[in-house]
Amino acid sequence: MLVPAKVVQTCEFREYIPAMSGIDDTQFRRPGLRAILYARNSHDRTRRGISVNDQFAEMRPVAAREMWPIVGEFRDVGMSATRHARKPRDEFAAMMEAVRSGAGDVLMTWESARAQRDLAVYVALRDLCHDTKTLWWYTGELYDLTLRSHRNRTALDAVRDEDAGEGIREGVLRTVRQRAERGEPHGRIPFGYRRIYHSDTGKLIAQIPDDALPTAEFAFEALANPKAPIVREIVRRIAARQSAYSIAQDLNRRGIPTPFRNARGWDIIQVVRTASNPAYIGMRVHQGKVIGKATWEPLLKDDDVTAWWQASAIIADPTRKTHRDNAVKHLLSGLAFCGAPGCGEYLRMRHPRNAFCYTCIAAFHVAMAEHLLDDYVEAAVLERLERPDAADAFLNASNDDDVVQAALAEISEKQAKLEEARALATKGTLSLTSLAAMEAAWMPEIEAARERARRSSIPPVLEQLVGPNAREVWGGLTIPERRQALRAIVTVTVNPTGKGARSIRPGRVTLDWLTPGAPRRRPGPLSGPGANA
Ligand SMILES: [Zn+2]
């Protein structure tokens, strides 16, 4: 069967000479079909692949020639379509939705592989086109997926596309693995390094710390603002048990650019990843594992190598108690409550010299070993923070500005009145007894308003803590910072038990998750120990 001449015309592009597939589209090829265009390319450093714009530039004249009005264009730039793809293709999903809604009569993709390199996706697309009676155009041919021969032909293309995708991937992986085994650099240049290329061949000669000076062997221009000293500083400061959070804030204050040019500046994750990157001690990492010595010069030397190992140990264990030198040494002192009926007091550390037990301040209602309770709460909190809905649950503070503003207004008003009363008392116009009575009445109210304001505003550490990186961030926090986060998200209650237990049985510890602005189940110790009534 002859391929219609007009189809040959549309297909001058590259190797895609229309296959003599014998597809007969005269039954359904007609003017006026509403066209939906979809274009995609995957990440392509060498720029050999066809760009998304080129694909549209190919397809639009076809639509014009066929007199198909274009009703929608969808594009995914830098998106893989294999089953190994890391990112979802948003526009692909939108295109499928448009097809499903019946918005178009024909879907146009420049070639079959632009739509997918995954048989499962092909099947979904084929079924959708079949059910909605949407035609599919690619490489100059128009397919009606309700026809057996067209399903067969497009399926064969899909098999070929998927296999080609696997082949590309294998080739890339092989190259990456070989470079890794040889200890050669690959991919992104580590922060604080620079690469020297041969001026004629453009080949990579060396990866060196960016504050290295030119030598007789290597002639190159020294950088004005090298980043290698920043790396050394971060490693030393983490090793000295400074909090990643405070380091990040300091770097931002000094205007130091971030490794990933993150608009929000340095955060805990960037600091801990910089401090523990094995590249800096000259180790090659492949797929998250150190596989041997790298060919590049270590950025860290001598004492800094020791500091790197210390920093890595501090970061590696998120629940490690690394910040003993801070004022508050215990994670849950004053933050956990006694669950004995009618008590509701908070727990604090008793006999810290030997037992390290959290106990009820009122009486010996409950007692629990510090490590047991800390480990239990930390595990539960990290698990909760890593869940996909955590940001919604803990950071969604739409109404809280009002609460904070009202509380702050109340605080300043009452403080002003107190100041006034004190001034009057100094002059002798107000009796000291009256002043004492006023203070007794207003101080707890001011304190309560402070508590409301604090509870309704989200601590900045929490914003970084929520999400899949929770463990990593937690590892970079000091005890006070961890307490600040815990205070904002959970109330811990330790319930009495019949016998002293060495492990935590169900029901022994209750965790009540808080949302911003919600009142605490019981007032915390900051409201004063007498405020439980
Ligand atoms: Zn108690």
Residues whose N, C-alpha, C, O or C-beta is under 5 A from the ligand:
A	BS01	ZN	C338 A340 C343 G344 E345 C360 A362 A363 H365
